Amino acid sequence: MSFTDEQLKDFEVHGKVISLGTINELACNQCNSVRINQVAKCPQCKAVEFRQQNLVEHYKCGEVGF
């Protein structure tokens, strides 16, 4: 475990930080930078207007649910 990992664990134990778990980020496939602009579009009509809700989409079968 690195010094930084040990410090973060100590902060978490003492309530100074809260672990958010694993976070996945998109990165450029050329330079690996995470400073990218992502625009989501509807695959059917190509519109970009979305409403934010707690949905889960299973990519393999296309099922979408709350």
Contact map, one row per residue, 1 for C-alpha under 8 A:
111011000000000000000000000000000000000000000000000000000000000000
111111000000000000000000000000000000000000000000000000000000000000
111111100000000000000000000000000000000000000000000000000000000000
011111110000000000000000000000000000000000000000000000000000000000
111111111000000000000000000000000000000000000000000000000000000000
111111111100000000000000000000000000000000000000000000000000000000
001111111110000000000000000000000000000000000000000000000000000000
000111111111000010000000000000000000000000000000000000000000000000
000011111111100000000000000000000000000000000000000000000000000000
000001111111110000000000000000000000000000000000000000000000000000
000000111111111110000000000000000000000000000000000000000000000000
000000011111111111100000000000000000000000000000000000000000000000
000000001111111100000000000000000000000000000000000000000000000000
000000000111111110000000000000000000000000000000000000000000000000
000000000011111111000000000000000000000000000000000000000000000000
000000000011111111000000000000000000000000000000000000000000000000
000000010011011111100000000000000000000000000000000000000000000000
000000000001001111110000000000000000000000000000000000000000000000
000000000001000011111000000000000000000000000000000000000000000000
000000000000000001111110000000000000000000000000000000000000000000
000000000000000000111110000000000000000000000000000000000000000000
000000000000000000011111000000000000000000000000000000000000000000
000000000000000000011111100000000000000000000000000000000000000000
000000000000000000000111110000000000000000000000000000000000000000
000000000000000000000011111000000100000000000000000000000000000000
000000000000000000000001111100000101000000000000000000000000000000
000000000000000000000000111110011111000000000000000000000000000000
000000000000000000000000011111111101000000000000000000000000000000
000000000000000000000000001111110000000000000000000000000000000000
000000000000000000000000000111110000000000000000000000000000000000
000000000000000000000000000111111000000000000000000000000000000000
000000000000000000000000001111111100000000000000000000000000000000
000000000000000000000000001100111111000000000000000000000000000000
000000000000000000000000111100011111000000000000000000000000000000
000000000000000000000000001000001111100000000000000000000000000000
000000000000000000000000011100001111110000000000000000000000000000
000000000000000000000000000000000011111000000000000000000000000000
000000000000000000000000000000000001111100000000000000000000000000
000000000000000000000000000000000000111110000001000000000000000000
000000000000000000000000000000000000011111000001000000000000000000
000000000000000000000000000000000000001111100111100000000000000000
000000000000000000000000000000000000000111111111000000000000000000
000000000000000000000000000000000000000011111100000000000000000000
000000000000000000000000000000000000000001111100000000000000000000
000000000000000000000000000000000000000001111110000000000000000000
000000000000000000000000000000000000000011111111000000000000000000
000000000000000000000000000000000000000011001111100000000000000000
000000000000000000000000000000000000001111000111110000000000000000
000000000000000000000000000000000000000010000011111000000000000000
000000000000000000000000000000000000000000000001111100000000000000
000000000000000000000000000000000000000000000000111110000000000000
000000000000000000000000000000000000000000000000011111000000000000
000000000000000000000000000000000000000000000000001111100000000000
000000000000000000000000000000000000000000000000000111110000000001
000000000000000000000000000000000000000000000000000011111000000111
000000000000000000000000000000000000000000000000000001111100000111
000000000000000000000000000000000000000000000000000000111110011110
000000000000000000000000000000000000000000000000000000011111111100
000000000000000000000000000000000000000000000000000000001111111000
000000000000000000000000000000000000000000000000000000000111110000
000000000000000000000000000000000000000000000000000000000111111000
000000000000000000000000000000000000000000000000000000001111111100
000000000000000000000000000000000000000000000000000000001110111110
000000000000000000000000000000000000000000000000000000111100011111
000000000000000000000000000000000000000000000000000000111000001111
000000000000000000000000000000000000000000000000000001110000000111
